[in-house]
Amino acid sequence: MTQLALVIDLNTCVGCHACVTSCKEWNTSGQAGPMVDQNPYAADPTGTFFNRVQSFEVGTFPNTQTVHFPKSCLHCEDPPCVPVCPTGASYKRAEDGIVLVDYDKCIGCEYCSWACPYGAREIDEQQKVMKKCTLCVDRLYDESLPEAERKPVCVLSCPTSARIYGDIHDPESDASKAISDAGGYQLMPEWGTAPANHYLPRRKVSIAVHDEDLQRVDNPLRKEDRGPRKPTTRTTLDDSTSW
Amino acid sequence: MKPAISVIFLTTLIGAGQGLFLAFYSADWFVLLGILRAPLNDYSGHAAALSVLLLALGLAASFFHLGHPERAWRAAAMWRSSWLSREVIALPAAMLLILGYAVLKISAMDSIVLLLGESIPISISMVVGFGAVLAICTLFVCTAMIYACLKFLRQWHSPLTVLNFLLMGCASGFTLASALASYSQDGRFAYFVGMAIFLTLAALIFRFATLLRNKGLRSPSSLQSAIGVHHPTIRQIAQGAMGGSFNTRAFIHNYGASIVRLARRGFLLLGFVIPLLLLQISNESSILICSLAFVLQYLGLLAERWYFFIEAEHPQNLYYQMIS
């Protein structure tokens, strides 16, 4: 069983919204029709997005950190939005685990959005159907694209590689390795939805610098008790230029 | 949750319609068994037609909830998994069966089909009516389970939701039946009023119990589990959209605490306490009092259903605490 998913590294996400804009650009120009905006250039702009980046301040000043939190459909392994759909427009693909909406069957009753604890679904105000992240299903199997580009567009656009795409049921995939190596976790595990998308936690990034890293203990000059050359008082190239 | 107006009308109208039919059909049985006196002028068929009208109005209201009402027929497809789909089947089924009962009663095409215990004649309308009762019970359960099955809407996820929908629907239906009986000087009035008082009281008790239950509910979700950062102090500084989004429009209501409190007191008074007092002082000819009891109770139940939505806290709201 394949379960395609995203693993989002909160440690490297810088909150640049590149995934948001590239997602909107790819999906609004796709065959499924536009993701419509209201007042895009006026006060209170709003519209349909599959992916949003939220920001949270953790801690109390001055000991705070900003956590940027990209939020999209998590493609749950037990999606609560699917069984409630009265028309069968919402479905989970057996072959790759992607949760999709058939826009031609959706009656826009919004019941699936009530059933999603994550608020991952949005009604398109113009087309009046429920929309959500498709994991760029129209890229993943498109053989006209180079193989390296058969990935969700948010993954390709992320400048810090904070988004990892892969099959989380394949223990050898990049996504599975990232989850097991960096302690990947699921959102709101208390509801038993088993989200396929995982998040990697904030980690302390530090390098331990030991004396032996700065001075080679096995330096042959030291063996001969000759020591490193003493600093000269002459101006070096580094001192005279300022690039 | 933000109250969905068309759903409020749907659930209250069909509740009253279902209760109304149950009132007259149950009275039919008591007449057959000789417990109630047969009315001089039996208008059960017309009452059932009114019940169909209420259900039809509710069905019409529900269409305003849909983005694509022309595709509504598709909603019957997923009855194996979706309570909404089951409701979509049960509602027209109940309407058809009640309509069948009404047509049989009004057109005098009714005839005896079997004898129960050698002495009680059962007519076709009673058989069709029995089917309608089954459909109505199914419909009550389906309608309520649409809300009760959503496990993370903790205020709804309770057997009390099903019981409340059943009791409130029946209470308003029997109150309406009392009003009809008072209008036509019907011997069944005492039965309708007695049941209306009993059901309204029971509905009040269980709705109040639900209020108490929901007051003490704590969601297992928090901002910590929502974003997976386990620090006691987290503050949202951006929600990813400046002009709001579907998530803020559909799930977050901006009614102040005073309006919500007013609605709670209002529905307890209008929906239960005042109708109880009015029904208590009514007699067989108090058309005005019984009609007023129904109108006030219906308005109260509209407020109750509005509050039912306000009461439910959706965990997705954790992600939308501050615009920027």
Interface residues (C-beta under 8 A of the other chain):
Chain A: L10 V20 Q38 N39 A43 D44 P45 T46 T48 F49 R52 V53 Q54 S55 F56 E57 V58 G59 T60 T66 V67 F69 K71 P80 V82 P83 V84 C85 P86 T87 G88 A89 K105 C106 I107 G108 C109 E110 Y111 S113 W114 A115 C116 P117 Y118 G119 R121 E122 I123 E125 Q127 K128 V129 Y185 Q186 L187 M188 P189 E190 W191 Y199 P201 R202
Chain B: M1 A4 H65 L66 G67 H68 P69 R71 A72 R74 A75 A76 A77 M78 S81 S82 W83 L84 S85 V88 I146 C149 L150 K151 F152 L153 P220 S221 L223 S225 A226 I227 G228 V229 H231 T233 I234 R235 Q236 I237 A238 Q239 G240 A241 M242 G243 G244 S245 F246 N247 A250 F251 H314 P315 Q316 N317 Y319 Y320
